[in-house]
Every structure is written in structure tokens, then in C-alpha cells.
């Protein structure tokens, strides 16, 4: 059963002063106080300050005689570090904290925010997927993020390589939120530092962990629940059968959010998770129009068509090249399978593929894979 801060039987006192901020920080950083326990303590005691005073007694009743809450100096140091980075502390019940998260008993006790906090007031959709994404998957993520951004949605993702990075980059002009698995100043993976700097300047970085925290395995599921809770819908572009993206999708279902997935070829392991989600009831997505329809929104406006100058006609593809193109589709196909189906040697295939690559008809992928376009 969902619990909201504003339905607590003990009157809840929102944080309004720096002393309140320190009390929230101390309570959140105290030993054995996770997100659910944090909100239970607020529910029972009405304020972070009162909960802190009660903690030692609660610990003694549970058999721990030497328990003490997080020291004030530790909270003060975190507050100073966050502000030095230009980050803002968002607390439940205070301005800026996303109200959508308050529906859940494991809502983050606090969030460090760096960038445009106003994006948390806009409608949001998550675009997530595989780290080892195909070029086709990344192209799809960029297209969906760009079109949903034009439709008024802020794109939420996890700043991972692959699908996440593609979605963030495409959504920068319209608005994007990156939820981080480490501290607000610890960029993971390192190759996304430049992207994270652009998001801090044009979008929003979010973290519930103290500045300077290095991401660990247990932090990623915690990050994923924030992504699932922030978004009205979670859209998975590519995902393996066992992946963090599927975990996020299941969290979104638990939170009562819409889950959508882009289908893929059954022989591509990166599509297995999406195909499973669709089999189990997720909405099949071919483009932004499907997302808009599934969410019951007005169709995307179509720009007035402008006549393009007629390009010179391409010469007809015949012979071996025509057979090669007929075998390929948008999903990557192993070169070995093409050689076998055409009955040619590897050198002949390579020669034909080079010509088709130059003409933009064929794309070569890592691992000896080919696709159309």
C-alpha cells in the first residue's frame, strides 16, 4: 500500500531552515536508516529532528545499546560539499522535490540536484536500454527522445553508455534528467564526463548519495527506482533477458507506471528483454506516435511538407549486389550467414560490401555484422 508524506497521522513538519536540512541529512545518513525506515520514522514522529531524538531509544529497544545517529559534523560537511559543487539539496515536502516520488514508501529521503530543477515540474518519460547497444538501437533512442522532447516531455535516463547516453544527448535541447548511481560529482562511466557537463549546464543531474560517493553494484538498483518513479512511462529500447533495464521496467510496473518496449529480432540477444516485456503486456513501440497514443495524448503535429528538389535517380542495383541487399534488413546479420546464403567467398563479399557502404546502402557493425542503411 502506498504511503504519502502528506497523509501521515503525526503532523508532518516540512523542512524550512538550514537546521531542518541538517536534521534531514543526519537522519538519512544514520546507520540502518534506509529510505523506507526514514519515511516510517517521519510518519511516527512528525519531523526529522524528533525522529533523531527518538533513534537511540528505538535502537536500545531493539537490543543495540551503543547506537548514535549520524554526527552533525558529517551532515554539515556534506551540505558544504554539495553547495561547493553548485548543487541544491531537495527534501520531501520542500520546494523542488518531485511530488511524484512521494507516492512511494521507498522515495529518496533527499536528492542532490545540479542544473535545471524546473525540469522536475514538467511531464517526464524514461528512455533506457542496453549499454552495448547496436547502432540501430542508439538511432532509435535518439529519434524517440528527440520526438518526445518536441512533444513536451523531459527525458529521464541513467547516464550509462549506449541507449541512455544516446537519449540524453538527443534530448538536451528540450530537457533531460540524468539520475546517477554515485555522488553528484562522480561521473560513471568516465567517457560520459563531457555529456554530464552539458547536462549540468542545460539539463539536470540528480543523486541521492553524498558527493564524492563512488558507484557500487548496490547503488544501481537504487538509482533505477528513482528513474522508474520520476517517469510517467518507462520506454525500453534494447535490453538483454537479464539486465538492469528490465529491473527498472518491473519497478515501473510496481509503481503503477506505463511500460513500453521497442521490439527486436528474436536472434539478437539485445532484443530479448524487450521482446519478453511485450510478450508480458508492455506496449509495443515503433515510434513516438505509438508512445503518444498509448499515453492518451494529442497526436504529434506534422510539419507542412516542403517540396524537395528531385534527386538524380540512382542506378538500379542488379546482380550479386541486389541479392546481397535482398538478404539484409535493419537488424544486423552475421557476415558468415550472408556468405553461406549467397554461396560466395569472403573476399567477394568484402568487395561488394565496400561498394555498398560507400553508397550508403549497407552498414557494417562490430562483430562481423551487416545491416541495410
MIVEXRO-869397 format. One line per field, with one value per residue (C-alpha): y, z, x; residue in three letters. Coordinates in steps of 0.5 Angstrom, whole numbers. Layout:
REM MIVEXRO-869397
yy: Y;...
zz: Z;...
xx: X;...
resn: Ala;...
END
This chain:
REM MIVEXRO-869397
yy: 0;7;12;19;24;29;23;22;21;25;32;33;39;41;43;51;52;50;47;43;41;38;34;31;30;27;22;20;18;15;7;3;8;6;10;6;7;14;15;11;15;21;18;16;23;28;31;29;33;29;22;24;25;18;14;12;9;6;2;1;-3;-7;-9;-4;0;4;7;14;18;21;26;34;35;29;33;40;37;34;40;45;40;40;47;48;44;48;43;44;40;38;35;32;37;43;46;43;36;32;30;24;21;22;16;11;8;8;15;18;22;27;29;33;37;40;44;46;44;47;40;36;40;38;31;26;20;15;12;7;1;-3;-1;-5;-2;-3;3;2;2;8;11;9;12;19;19;17;22;28;27;26;32;36;33;37;31;31;25;21;16;14;17;10;9;6;8;12;17;17;19;24;27;28;31;36;42;40;38;32;29;24;20;18;12;15;22;28;30;23;21;14;11;16;17;21;27;31;29;30;37;39;36;40;46;45;40;37;32;28;24;21;20;24;28;24;17;12;8;1;-5;-4;3;2;-1;5;9;5;6;14;13;9;13;20;18;17;12;8;6;0;1;-5;-10;-17;-22;-21;-13;-7;-4;-10;-9;-1;-3;-8;-3;2;-3;-4;4;3;7;5;1;1;-3;-3;-10;-13;-19;-26;-28;-21;-22;-15;-15;-21;-17;-12;-18;-21;-15;-14;-22;-20;-14;-8;-3;-5;2;3;11;17;16;10;13;19;14;10;15;18;25;29;27;30;36;34;40;42;38;42;40;38;38;32;28;25;18;12;7;0;-5;-11;-18;-20;-13;-14;-21;-18;-13;-17;-21;-16;-12;-7;-12;-14;-20;-24;-24;-32;-33;-28;-32;-38;-36;-33;-38;-34;-33;-28;-23;-23;-21;-16;-12;-12;-9;-4;-1;-1;2;8;9;9;2;-2;-1;-5;-7;-9;-17;-18;-16;-12;-9;-4;3
zz: 0;-2;3;2;7;7;10;16;22;26;23;18;19;12;13;12;15;15;22;19;13;17;21;15;13;19;19;12;14;20;21;19;17;9;5;8;15;14;12;17;23;20;20;27;30;25;24;22;29;33;30;31;38;38;35;41;45;39;38;45;45;39;43;41;47;43;38;36;30;24;28;26;23;18;15;16;11;6;6;5;-1;-4;-5;-7;-13;-14;-13;-9;-3;-5;1;2;3;1;-6;-12;-9;-14;-12;-16;-11;-5;-7;-6;1;-1;-4;-3;3;0;-7;-9;-16;-20;-26;-28;-22;-26;-31;-25;-26;-33;-35;-36;-39;-38;-44;-42;-45;-46;-45;-51;-56;-63;-68;-70;-62;-61;-67;-65;-58;-61;-65;-60;-55;-60;-62;-55;-53;-58;-55;-49;-45;-41;-42;-36;-36;-32;-36;-38;-44;-50;-50;-44;-47;-54;-51;-46;-52;-57;-51;-49;-53;-50;-43;-40;-33;-31;-25;-22;-19;-15;-12;-16;-18;-19;-27;-29;-34;-35;-42;-41;-37;-43;-43;-36;-36;-42;-38;-31;-36;-40;-36;-29;-25;-19;-14;-7;-5;-2;-6;-7;-7;-12;-15;-13;-15;-10;-12;-19;-17;-12;-18;-22;-17;-18;-26;-25;-20;-24;-30;-32;-37;-38;-45;-46;-53;-52;-46;-45;-42;-35;-35;-30;-35;-34;-27;-28;-32;-27;-22;-26;-26;-19;-18;-23;-29;-36;-39;-47;-51;-58;-61;-64;-68;-64;-65;-63;-55;-54;-56;-52;-46;-50;-53;-46;-44;-50;-49;-42;-44;-45;-50;-57;-59;-67;-66;-62;-65;-61;-55;-55;-57;-51;-46;-49;-51;-57;-64;-65;-70;-77;-80;-87;-93;-97;-104;-104;-111;-114;-113;-119;-120;-117;-122;-121;-117;-120;-120;-114;-110;-111;-108;-102;-101;-101;-95;-91;-86;-81;-76;-76;-80;-79;-85;-85;-86;-92;-95;-94;-97;-103;-104;-105;-101;-96;-101;-106;-100;-97;-104;-105;-98;-99;-105;-102;-96;-100;-103;-96;-97;-92;-85;-82;-75;-70;-69;-77;-77;-83;-84;-89;-89
xx: 0;3;4;5;8;2;-2;2;-2;3;3;9;13;17;24;25;31;38;38;32;36;42;37;34;41;43;37;38;46;45;46;41;36;34;29;23;25;27;20;17;21;18;11;12;15;13;20;27;29;24;26;33;32;28;33;38;31;29;36;36;29;32;38;43;46;51;47;48;45;50;54;52;59;58;52;55;61;56;52;58;61;54;54;61;59;54;48;42;39;32;28;21;16;20;20;23;23;19;12;11;16;12;7;12;15;22;22;29;30;34;36;42;41;45;42;35;31;25;25;22;16;15;12;17;19;24;28;33;37;43;50;53;47;47;48;40;38;42;39;32;33;36;30;25;28;28;21;18;22;19;12;14;17;23;27;30;35;41;47;50;54;49;42;42;47;44;37;41;44;38;34;39;35;28;30;34;35;41;40;47;49;54;55;53;60;63;61;60;62;68;67;61;64;63;56;55;58;53;47;49;49;43;39;39;44;40;43;41;48;53;58;64;61;64;58;58;54;48;47;45;38;37;38;34;28;28;28;22;19;20;17;10;12;19;21;26;29;34;35;38;34;37;39;38;33;29;29;27;21;19;20;16;10;10;9;3;7;6;12;13;19;21;21;28;30;29;36;39;41;40;33;31;29;24;21;20;17;12;10;8;4;8;6;10;13;15;16;14;7;6;8;3;-3;-1;-1;-8;-5;-6;-2;4;4;6;10;8;11;16;18;25;29;28;35;38;35;40;42;39;42;43;47;50;49;42;42;46;41;35;38;40;35;35;37;45;46;53;57;58;51;51;57;53;47;50;55;61;68;69;74;68;63;68;69;61;60;65;62;55;58;60;54;50;46;50;52;58;57;63;63;62;55;52;45;41;42
resn: Unk;Unk;Unk;Unk;Unk;Unk;Unk;Unk;Unk;Unk;Unk;Unk;Unk;Unk;Unk;Unk;Unk;Unk;Unk;Unk;Unk;Unk;Unk;Unk;Unk;Unk;Unk;Unk;Unk;Unk;Unk;Unk;Unk;Unk;Unk;Unk;Unk;Unk;Unk;Unk;Unk;Unk;Unk;Unk;Unk;Unk;Unk;Unk;Unk;Unk;Unk;Unk;Unk;Unk;Unk;Unk;Unk;Unk;Unk;Unk;Unk;Unk;Unk;Unk;Unk;Unk;Unk;Unk;Unk;Unk;Unk;Unk;Unk;Unk;Unk;Unk;Unk;Unk;Unk;Unk;Unk;Unk;Unk;Unk;Unk;Unk;Unk;Unk;Unk;Unk;Unk;Unk;Unk;Unk;Unk;Unk;Unk;Unk;Unk;Unk;Unk;Unk;Unk;Unk;Unk;Unk;Unk;Unk;Unk;Unk;Unk;Unk;Unk;Unk;Unk;Unk;Unk;Unk;Unk;Unk;Unk;Unk;Unk;Unk;Unk;Unk;Unk;Unk;Unk;Unk;Unk;Unk;Unk;Unk;Unk;Unk;Unk;Unk;Unk;Unk;Unk;Unk;Unk;Unk;Unk;Unk;Unk;Unk;Unk;Unk;Unk;Unk;Unk;Unk;Unk;Unk;Unk;Unk;Unk;Unk;Unk;Unk;Unk;Unk;Unk;Unk;Unk;Unk;Unk;Unk;Unk;Unk;Unk;Unk;Unk;Unk;Unk;Unk;Unk;Unk;Unk;Unk;Unk;Unk;Unk;Unk;Unk;Unk;Unk;Unk;Unk;Unk;Unk;Unk;Unk;Unk;Unk;Unk;Unk;Unk;Unk;Unk;Unk;Unk;Unk;Unk;Unk;Unk;Unk;Unk;Unk;Unk;Unk;Unk;Unk;Unk;Unk;Unk;Unk;Unk;Unk;Unk;Unk;Unk;Unk;Unk;Unk;Unk;Unk;Unk;Unk;Unk;Unk;Unk;Unk;Unk;Unk;Unk;Unk;Unk;Unk;Unk;Unk;Unk;Unk;Unk;Unk;Unk;Unk;Unk;Unk;Unk;Unk;Unk;Unk;Unk;Unk;Unk;Unk;Unk;Unk;Unk;Unk;Unk;Unk;Unk;Unk;Unk;Unk;Unk;Unk;Unk;Unk;Unk;Unk;Unk;Unk;Unk;Unk;Unk;Unk;Unk;Unk;Unk;Unk;Unk;Unk;Unk;Unk;Unk;Unk;Unk;Unk;Unk;Unk;Unk;Unk;Unk;Unk;Unk;Unk;Unk;Unk;Unk;Unk;Unk;Unk;Unk;Unk;Unk;Unk;Unk;Unk;Unk;Unk;Unk;Unk;Unk;Unk;Unk;Unk;Unk;Unk;Unk;Unk;Unk;Unk;Unk;Unk;Unk;Unk;Unk;Unk;Unk;Unk;Unk;Unk;Unk;Unk;Unk;Unk;Unk;Unk;Unk;Unk;Unk;Unk;Unk;Unk;Unk;Unk;Unk;Unk;Unk;Unk;Unk;Unk;Unk;Unk;Unk;Unk;Unk;Unk;Unk;Unk;Unk;Unk;Unk;Unk;Unk;Unk;Unk;Unk
END
